[in-house]
Amino acid sequence: MLEEDIKAGESVILEFKRELPAKDKKVVKTFVAFANGVGGKVIFGIDNGTMEVVGVRDDERARLQDAVTDMISDTCVPQILPSFSWKMLEGKSLFVVEIPASPQCPYYIKSEGLEKGVYVRVGATTRRAEAEKVRELQLKGQNKTYDAVIEHAGLPVAQEEIETVCREIQEYAGDVGKPVGLTQLLSWELLQKSGRRYFPTNAFRLLTGKGIHFSGIQCAVFQGTERVDFLDRKEFYGPVYEQLENSQRFLMQYLRRAAVIEDIRREDVYEIPMAALRETIANAILHRNYLVNAYIQVSIFDDRVEILSPGGLYANLSREEMLSGLSRLRNPVLASVFHRMGIVEQWGTGIRRVVAACEKAQLITPEYVVTGDSVCVIIHRPAAVAARKKSERKRRPHKRDEAMLAYLKEHPEAPLQQVADVFFVSVATAWRFVRDMKVEGRL
């Protein structure tokens, strides 16, 4: 098992050290990062560059264990309780320091303080935690999630807002047999009672679209395959379920579609299954970190659609675990309400459904790009509608082209909807015209 771990290399839960540095704090930062995550092991006696097993000399064993014990005890707050073991590999001794995960987050280096001394693991590297990550770890240490707390002391929620949320949840679910009332909102942790008044948790505020900074979705269409020239863009705010609907409408406006006749009925089939896009945006809403000052972004390019969710994966979930269906909910209260509303199904199946829908449509398998700061899902458009070479992009001339071109030159900031309304065309037609004029160098 140890040999297999070493062959796999350093990871979010494993780091190698040839020896214990005399003054370097790097190893202490790693201990702190493991404690703030899901735990991990530091193995001394392995060269982290070559993976060579160099071992620990017998006369150094006692000194090394004492030094690590003192280092953790003297520099880490709260107290970390590691376990030590000695392993033999290739006839050489290895010293294994195992750091357990603990609920007493955040852990930090005493001399650097809480503001600068908190570290987290991102892949196989250790990084100083940003302020929003420190706040999330503080909530974890209190056994709370962001969506279940009342973030700011303020006014109690109005009765009208309570009634609106109850009605929207029930109507959205379409289940008139299960009425939603104050009792349900309290049990679902959307509200907290204090005396005779009710205060909204962050999940309730997300459902009303009030008071959560950077709760919104930015949608944009770009010319070509680079994030340079906008063809259209919109920002959607308000209740998160409305953001989902509006983002879907934006995508429907710009993605190509074909009419398919099944059972004598006409059905519009989009080049990317709308169910896959909707599921991906819903997951972004549920799994994003609302403490991060950034928006969810939905970007349409000639060859792909990208959906970016701020905040990275939660609780040190790895990309491989995510793709396998493992789910760690960053906003479980909101996720539960979305489930009751019928927006999402059971946890951990969303990615599989997205991949299956794309495969059924004969698209390239979606890509999931994970960093410490974000998760970006890339869904490729069909090759037939991907960006063409400049020489291939030729328009059939239309008698209104010159008039539209003149209008756009006179009103370079005009929204596509305005251009479409003036010339009685669809927004998609206006978009294609603008795109082609830019390619031809006439705009």
N, C-alpha and C positions, 0 to 999 in steps of 0.2 A: 504493500500500500504506500509506504513512504517513498519507495523507488519510483512508483507511478506518479506521485505528486511532484517529485523533482523533475521527472521527464516532462510533465505538463507545463512546468515553468511557473514564474510568479503570477499571482492573480489577486483578485479582490480579497482573498482570505489567506494568502501565502506570500511570504517574503524570505529571501535568502540573505545571509550575511557570512562573509568569510571569517570575520572576527568581530569582536566588540570594539568599536572606535573609542578612543580615550575621552574625547570631548564632544564628538559629533552628536547633536540632538536628533538626528534623523531617525534613529531606531526608536527613540522615545515617542516621536511623532507617530510612528507606525503603530506602537502599542496603543496610543490614544485613539488613532483612527479605527483600529480593530474593535476597541471597546465601544466606540460610537456606532459601529455597524453590526454585523452578525457574528463578530468574533474572528479569530484568525490565528495563524501560527507564524512565528519567526524561527527559522532553522539556522543555527550557527554551525559553520563548518562547510558551507557550500559557497563557492564563488558565484556571485550573482551575474557575472558577465559570461563565464564559460560553462556554468553548471558543473564545474569540476568538484568532486568530493575531496576536500582538503582535510577535513576533520579537525577536531580540537585535541590538542596535546593533553595527555593524562595529568601533567603537572599544572594545567591551566583550568581544570574542571571546577575545582572548588572556588577559585578566584572569579571565574566567569559567572557562576550561579550567584555568588554573593553580590557581585557588581550589578547584575541585572535586577536582583531583588532590591538593592538600595536605590538604584536608579528609578525604578517604578515607584517605590515608596516615597522618595524625596521629591519627585518632580510632577507626579500625576495627581489630579484632583477631579472627581472623588477617588477614593482608594480603589485601585485595580488589584484583583486577586488572581494572579496568573498561576498556571500549573506548569511544572518542569518535568522533563523526561530526557533520558539519554538513549539514543538509538545507535546501532551499529550498521554501517553500510560500507561494503568493500573493505572491511577490516578496519574501518576508522570510526571514531566516536563523533556523533552529532548531538548537539544540544538543542532541544526543542522547547521553545517557550510558547505556551498556548494561552491566548487571551480570550476569555469568555465574553459573549455579548451580555450586556447588563441593562436593566431598565433605568439606571441612575444617570441617564444622559442629561446634559452633555459632559463628556470628559474633556479635560484640557490640561495644558502645561502650566503649572502654578506660576512660574516666573513671567509668562506672557499674558496671563489673565484670561478671563472668559471671552473678552472681545477679540483677541488675536491668537489665543492658544488652543482653539478647537480645530481638530484635524479629522478628515474623513478619507475614506478609501475610494478612489475612482479607477476602476480597472486594476492595474498592477502598480499604480502610483499613489502616493500619499499627498493630499493637498490641504491647504488651510481652508476651513469652511467659511463661506460667505455669511453675511449677517442673517439672511433668510434661512440658510441651512441651520445656523445656530438656533434660531427661533423654532424651527421644526423639531430639532433635537430636544429642545426644552419641553415642547409639547409631548414628545415621546416619553421623556422622563417623568411627566405627569400622567402618563397613560391616557393621553388625549390626542385627538386629531384636529386639524385646523377647522374643519367644517362643523365640529361638535361644540366649539367654544363660542362664548360671547366675547368678541375681541375688544370692543370699546364700551365703556359704561355710557349709556345713553338713554334715550326715551324708550319706554315700553312700546311694543308693537300695537298698532291700532286694530280695532275689531274688524274694520273693513279689509285690512290686509290679510288677516287670518282667514276671513271668508273667501277672499279672492284665491289664496293659495289652495284652500280646501277644494274649491270649485274646479280650479285648473287641474289639480291632480286627478280628481275623479273623472272629469270630462276627457282628459287626455287618455286615461286608461280605458275609457269607454265602458266602465263597469258600474252601472247605476245600482247594482244590487249590493255594493259595498260602499256605503257613504263614508266620506272623510270629514272628520270634525276636529274640534280642539283636542279631544282625548288622544286621537291618533297622532296629531302633530307633537304632542308632549311625549308620547311613547316612542316616536321615531326620532326624538332629540332635535326636532326643528325649533322647538320652543323650550324655554325654561321658566318655571314659575317662581316668583318671589313675592310673597304676600298675596295680594290680589291681582298682581300685574304679571304680564307675560313678556319675556324678553327674547328677541330673535337670536338664534345661533347663526354662524356664518352660512350654514347650509340654507337656512330660511332666507337670508339676505341674497344668496345666489339665485334662489327661486323667484325672488321679487325683482332682482336686478338693481338693488339699491345698496350703496355703501361699500361695495367691494372694489377697491382700486385695481385697475388692470384686468377686471373681469370682462373680457370682450374677445371677439374674433375678428381678425383682419383678413380680408379676402382680396386677392389681386390677380390680374391677368398680365403676364409679361410677354413682350415680343421675343420670339426665339426661345433659346434654351438657357439664357442667363438672367439673373436678377438685376436688370439694368433699366430697361425702358418699360414703364407702365402703359398698358392699353386701357385698363380700367381697374378701379379699386374701391372697396367699400369697407366700412367698419360697422360691426353689429354689436349692440349692447342690449341691456334689459335682461329679463329672465333667461337663464341658461338654456332652457328648452326652446325658447324662441330664437336664440342665437343659433342653435342647431338647425332649426327649420330655415332660417334666412340664409345660412351658409349653404345649405343644400340647394336652395333656389338659385343662389349665385352660380353654383357649379352647373346646374341644369341649364342655365342661360348660355354658358360658354362651351360645354362639351357637346360633341356631335351626337346625333341620335338618328336612329332608323325606325321606320314603322314596320312592325311584324304582325302578321295576321295569324291569330291562334283561336280556334273554335269560333270563327266568324267574327272575332273581336279584334279591333286594332289596338296594338300596344306599342308604346314608345320604348325602345331599347337603347340605352346610352352606351357609348363606346367603353366607358368604365362602369361596371355595375353600381348603380346608385346606392344599393344596400351596403356595399363595401365601403364607399365613401362616408355614408352616414354613420356606420359603425365606428369608423376610424375617428371621426370628429367627436362622436359621443365619448369614446375612450379618452380622447384628449381633454375633454371637459372634466371627466371624472378623475383622471390621473395626474393632471397638471398641478404644479405647486403654486397656489394662489398668493404665497408670500413673495414670489419673484415678480419684480416689476417688468413684466413682459406679457404680450398677448399671444394667444394661439394664432397661428398664421396658416392660412390656406392659400397656396400659390399654384396657379395654372401656367404651365409652360407648353411649348409646342409638342414636347415629347413626354410630359409627365405631369402629375399632380403631386405636390408636397404638402403634408400636413404636419406642422411643427408644434409640439407641446412643451412649454417651458418647465424646467425643473428636474429633468433626468428621471431615472427610475427611483422608486421609493424603497426605503429600508434595505439598501444594498442588493436589491434584486438584480440578477445578472441578465444580460441580453438573452443568453441561452435558456435560462429559466423562464423568462417572459415568453419566448417563442414556443417553449414546450407546453405552455398553458398555465404555468404557475402565476398566481395573482396576489399581490400585496396592495391592498386598497389604501391609497393616500387620503381619500375622502369617502369613507364608508357610509356616512349618513346620506350624503348626496347620491351615492351609488345605489343605496337601498331605495330611495325615492324614485330614481330613474327606473329601477327594476319594477316597482309597483306601477309606474306609469306605462310600462311596456316598451320603454325606449331601448333598454338593454335586456339581454336574457341572463342566463346563469354566468357566474364569474369564471374567467379563464378561458372562455370559448370564443371570444371576439376575434382574436387574431386568426384562429383556425377558420372561422367563417369568412373573414376577409380574403384569406389566401385561397380558400375553396371557390369563392365567387369569382375571383380573378382567373383562376385556372379554368373554370367552366367557360369563361368568356375568352379563353385562349390568349390571355395576357401574360406578360412576364411576371414571375412571382414578385410580389411587393418586397421592397427593401426596408429594413428597420435599422436606422442609424442612431446609435445610442452614445451620448456623451454625458459628462457629469452635469451638464447644464440643460440638456434638452433630449427629447426623443423625436426624431423626424421619420415619418413614414412616406416612402416614395412609391407611388403607384404609376406604372408606366402606361402611357396611351398606346393604342395599337400602332404598329409600324406604318400602316397605310396612312395614318393621319399625323405621323411625326413630322418634325420640321423638315422641309425640303431644301435642297440647295438653292442658292439665290438664282441661279440660271433657270431653275425649273419653276420658279414662282412667277407665273404670268397670269394676268387677269384677262378675261374676255371683256373688251371695252363695253361700257354701258353709257347711254346718253346722259345719265345724271352724274357721271363720274367727275366731270370738270366742275360742275356746280358744287358737289360735295367737297372737292379738293379746295376750291376757292373759299368755301365756308370755313373749312378747317384751318386754312392759313390765316383767315381773318379772326377766328376764334380758337386759337391753339389750345386753350385750357378747357374747352367745352367738354362736358361729360359725354360719354357715348350715348347715354339715354337721350340727351338733348339732340345730338346729331340724328339719332334714329327717329325722333319725333318730327324733326324739321323735314326730313326727306321720306317719311312714311315707310321706313324699313325696320327690320328687327335689329336689336342691339347686336346680335351675332353678325349680321351683315355689315353693320357699321364697323364692328371690330375687325372683321376680315379686310374691309376696305382700308382702314387705317394701317393695319399690319402690312398690306401689300404696297401701299403708297410709301411707307418707310423703307421697305425692302428695295423698291425701285428708286429710292433717293428723291422722291418728289415731296416728301414731308420731313 
